Amino acid sequence: MELLAKATRGMRAITEAGLALLCLGVVLQVLFGAAVPFIQVDVVGSVVDVTKQLGSEGLVGLVAVWVLASLYSRGAA
C-alpha cells in the first residue's frame, strides 16, 4: 500500500510541474508573442486546439473535462 501512495504522490508532483510549465508557457506567449526563443511550440494555439476539439465532441467532451477536473480537484484537496 505504501508503494501505491508513493507512486500517487509522484504522479501528482509530475502533474503539478506540468501544469506550472504549461501556465508559464501561456504567460510568456501572451507577454512576448509567438517569438519566445526557448519555446519551440505554440502553447496558446495548442490549448485552443484542445479546447475546440473537446467542444466539438459535445456531451462526451464535457464529460471528459468534468472527470479530469474532478480527479484533479480531489487530488489537490
N, C-alpha and C positions, 0 to 999 in steps of 0.2 A: 504494500500500500504506500509505503514511503517513496518508492521509485515512481509511482504514478503521480504523487504530489510534486515530486521534484521535476518530473517531465512537464507537468502542467505549469509550474512556475516558470520554467524555461521558455515554454511556448508563449506564455503571457508576456514575458520580457522581450522576446523577439517581436511579437505583435506590436507592443508599445513602441519599440525602437523603430519599426517600420512605419507606424503612423506618424511618429515625430519627424522622420525623414521625408515622408510624403508632404506633411504640413510645411516643412522647411522649403521643399521644392516649389510648392504653390506660392508661398510668400516671396521667395526670390524671383519667381517669374512674374509675379504681379508688380514687384518693385522695379525690376531691371528689364522686363520684357523677355522675349524668347532668346535673347543673346547672352544667357548666363553661361560663361565659358566651361565650367566643370559639370554642367548638367547636359547630357547628350540627348535627352528625350524631352518631348513636350509634355510636362507633367499636367498642366491645366487641360490640355487637349485630351489626354488620356482619361482624366477624371470626367470630363464632359462626355466622352465616348461611352464610358461605362454607365454613366447616368442615363444617357439616351437609350442604350441597349436594354437596361433594366426597365426603363419606362415603356419601351416598345413591346415588352413582353406582357404588359398588362398586369393581371392579378398575380401571375407567377412571379414576376419581378418584385411586386410589392411584398409578397410573402417572403421571398428570399431576403429582401432588405430588412424586414421585420425580424426574421430569425437571426440574421447576423447582428443586428443592433441589440436584440435581447441577450444573445450569447455574450457580446462584448460588455454590456452594462452589468450583467450578472457577474462576470469575472472581475470587473472593476470595483464592485461593492465589497 
